[in-house]
Amino acid sequence: MYQQITANKRKSWLLMSGFLLIYAVIAYVLYLWVGPAGTFIVAAIAIAMVLASLFGGDDMAVLVAGGKKIEKKEEAPELWRMVENLAITAGLPMPRLYISPDPSPNAFAAGRSPKQALVCVNQGLLEVVDDQELQGVLAHEMSHVRNYDVRLMTYAAVLAGSIAMIAQLISYSLWFGGDNENNNNPIALVAVLLTVILAPLAAMIIQMSISRKREYVADASGAELTRYPQGLASALTQISGNMVPTTRPEDSIAHMMIAPQLKSGGKPSTLFSTHPPTEDRIARLTEMAGGVTHRHDRPVGEYFTTPFNTAAAAGAVVA
């Protein structure tokens, strides 16, 4: 498993270099289309956005999810205890904890480093998994933190987003390009059209590839933390069987979630899958457990202390 972690890191950083190639292509196209001045302006906007996102990407992610921070242990003792125990086992600092009111059963982790990491669980997750399944989910997310997956996936999301923004700005230049003589260059026009269409698509493919490669390792690492792989396998079964469309615009953080999301129409949140097949993940975890399966018990929302009972939890989140 540790060899796989090392291999994934090497492959992921190789994929990240693909973003640099896309940036180089965009810079050249901008030079053809609007000249050096336009290239400088758009590059400055992109750099500013990237820097702001990199240093505040975790807070932006939880803001998008609508998470409410658990300030102290008494507010959510069972969840706090689980994460605290897993942090000690993994040799990590205690992350910040959040609960989102989203009814879609899901969870994610974010942060540039373990010292400022956060874990956010959706209210819908607490209503479908039992305590051992929840522990498996939390261990999966803590493994993302320990393996620095969250940092790389945050960077990938930011870079992909900046590329999409630059492509959008280029498309605007098609309509408001002014009188620059380069605008009459047919080669530049073709390059602009191809860039607007292909650059965001290529960035999305790279982003999704980075995410998929790390889910299997996080599953295995999470199972190692709990010594109970069937707990996470059962959690994935419950999540996939009880998935409902998300009520929040979470496409930008879909790749951070433990399972693929659904849009309001009941369709996948993106054209490209952010995760490997859930059935395959469950099969691998079941194999790790020697074929032993977990017997699903009552969801944590039925017996956890306040705010984890359904009504109290919803009130605590929106308060």
N, C-alpha and C positions, 0 to 999 in steps of 0.2 A: 504493500500500500504506500509506503514512504517513497519507494522508487517511482510509483505512479504520480505522487504529489510533485516530486521533482521534475518528472517528465512533463506534467501538465503546466508547471510554472514556465518551463523552457518554451513549450509550444505556445502558451498564451502570450508571452512577451514577443514571440515571433509574429503572432497574429497582430499584436499591438503595433508592430512596425508597419503593418499594412495601412494603419491610419496615417502614418507619416507619408507613405507613398500617395495616398489619396489627397492629402494636403498639398503635396508637391504638384500633383496634376491640376488641382484647383487653382493654385497660385499661377501656374503657367497659363491656364485658360483666362483667368482674370487679367493677366498681363496683355493677352491678345485682345480681350474685349474692351476693357476700360483703361488700360495703360497702367503705369507704375503707381500713379496717385490713387486710383481706385483699389489696386491691390493692397496698398498700405492701409487704407481706411478699413477695408473689410478684415484684414489680418489683425488690426488693432482691436476691432470689435470682437473678433473670435477669441483672441488672447485674453481680453478682459472677462469674457463670459466663462472661459475655461478656468481661469484662476478663481473667479468667484464661486464657481460650481465645485471645484476641487476642494476648496477650504470650507465649503458649506454644504457639500453634497449630501451628507448624512441628515442634516436638519431639513434640507429640501425634500428628501425622500419621505421622512416621517410626516412632513407637512402635507405632501401630496396624499399620503395614506390617511390623514386626519387623526393621527395617533395622539392620545392623551398620556402624558408622562406619569408614571408611577413614582411619586416623590419619595415615599418611604415604605418600609416593609409592611407596616400595618395596613396599608391600602390594598395590598394584594399579597398576603403572606405566603400562600401556596405557590404562586408563580415565582415570587421572589426567592423562596427557598429552593425551588428546582433549579433556577438559573444560578443561584449562588453556589449550590453544590456542584453543578457542572463546571462553573468557572474555576472552582478550587481543583477539581479533578483534572481539568485541562491546563492548569497553571496560568490562568488568565485573570485580569482584573474584572470586577463586577461591571457588566455593561449597563447602560441606561435602559430602562424598560418602558415600553409603551403598549397601550391597547387601542386598537382602532375599532370604531363602531361598525365597520364593514361586515355584512352578513356572509360574505364569501369566506369559506374556511381556508385561511392562508396565513403565512408568517414570513418575515424577512429580517435580515440583519444588514447593517450599514456601518460605515466608518472608515477613516483612513488608517487607523491602527487599533490594536486591542485596547489601548488606554482611553480612546474616545468612541468606542463602538456602542451601538445600540441594537436592541432586539425588539421588534414590534410584532404582536400577534393580533389577528383579527378576532372580533367578538364571535364571528361565525365558527372559528376554529374551536373555541371553548365549548361550543354547543354540540359538537359532533365527536370529539375525541375524549377518551378517558385519560386518567393521570399518566399511565405508562406510555400511551401514545403521545401525549403532550410532551413528556420527557424526551421521547425520541425526536420530535420535531425541534425542540429547543436544543438538543444535542447537535442536530444537523446544522442549525444556525450558528451555534457556538463554534462548530468546526469550520464554518466559513470564516469566522473571525480569526481563529487560530491559524488557519492556512493563508490568511491575508487575501482570501478570495474577494471579500467585500470591497477592499481597496481597489483591486484590479477591475472589478465589475463596475464600480463607481466611475473610475477613470474611463472605462470603455463607453459607459452611458453618456458621460460628458462629451467625449470626443465625437461619438456618433451624433449627438445632439447638435454640436457646433458645426459639424459637416452639413447636417440637414439645414441649419440656419443659413450657412453660407450659400448653399444651393438655392435657398429661397430668395436670398438677396440677389443672386445672379439672375434668377427668373424675373425679378422686378426690373433689373437693368434692361431686359428685353423690351420692356414697355417705356421705361424712363431713362434710356441710355444716352440721351442728349445728342450732341452733334459731333461726338468724337469720330474721327475718320475711320477708326478701327471697327466701328459698328457696321460698316459696309463690307467688311471682309467676310466672304462666304465661309472660309475655313474657320474663322473665329465663331461665326454663327453656329456652324455644325458642332464645334467643340463645346459651345455653351449649352446647346440643347442636350448633348450627350452627358455633359457633366451634371446638369440639373436632374436628369433621370437616373443616371448610373451611380453617381457618387453616394447619395444617401442609401441606395440599395446595397452597394458594396460595404458601406460602414455598418449597416444593419446586419448583414451576413457575418461580418467579423465579430460584432458584438454578441450575436446569438451563439456563434461557435465557441467563444470564450466561456459563456455561461454554461453551455451543455457539457463541456469537458470537465467542469468542476462539480457538477451535481453528483455524479457517481462517487467521486472521492469524498465529498461531504457526507454522503450516505454511509460510506464505510467508516469514516472517521467518527461520525455520530454514534454508530453502532459500537465502536470501540470504547467510546466514553461511557455508554450506558451498560455495556456487556449484554445488551438485550436487543438484537437487530429486529426481532419480530415485532417489537413495539413500534418502530418507525415504519415497518412494512404495513402493519395494520393501520397506522395513522394515514399513510398514503392511500390505502384502500378506502378509508372513511372520507378522506378529503375528496378523492375523485368521484366517489359515489354520492356525495352531498354538495357538489360544487353548484353554486348559483352565480348569476351574473353579478359582477362587482358594481357597487353603487357609486364608485369614485373613479375619476379619470386617471387610472394608474398605469397606463401604457408605458410611461417613462421608467417605471420601476418594476415592470412585469418580470424582467429577467432576474430580479433579486428574490422573487417569491419562491417558496418551496415547491409550488406546483403551478402549472399554467392557469391563467385566469380566463374568465369568460366575459365577453361584453354584454351589453343589455339585450342583444338579440340572441344570446345563447351561443355565440360563435367565439372561437379563439380570439384572444386580444390582439394578435398580430398574424400576419401572413406566414411568417417563419416561426417555427416552434422555438421557444426560449429554453425548453427543457427536453431531456431525452424521454422516451416513452415511459409513462408511469408503470405500465405492466412489466417492463424490463427491469425497472428499479426495484419493484416489489419482488420479482423473481430472484434477483441477485441477493437481496436481503434475506429472503427465505432460505436460499442456499447457504448463506452465512450462518443461519440459525439451525442448520442441519435438518431442514424440513419442518421444524416445529413452528406452529403458528400461535399467535396471541388470541386469547379469548376476549373479545370486546366487552367492556363493562359499561357502566353508566357514564355519560359524558361528564366532564369536569364541572360544567355549568350547573349540574343538578345537585352537587354536594360540596363544592368548594365554598369556603367562607367568603363573606362579602369582600370585594364586589363581584365575585365570580358566579353567583346565582344569576340567572338570565336577566331578571328585571333590574337588580341592583347594579350589575355590570354595565348595562346600557345606560343607566342613570349616571354612573360614575364616569363613563366615557364622555358623555355630552355635557357634564356639569362644568 
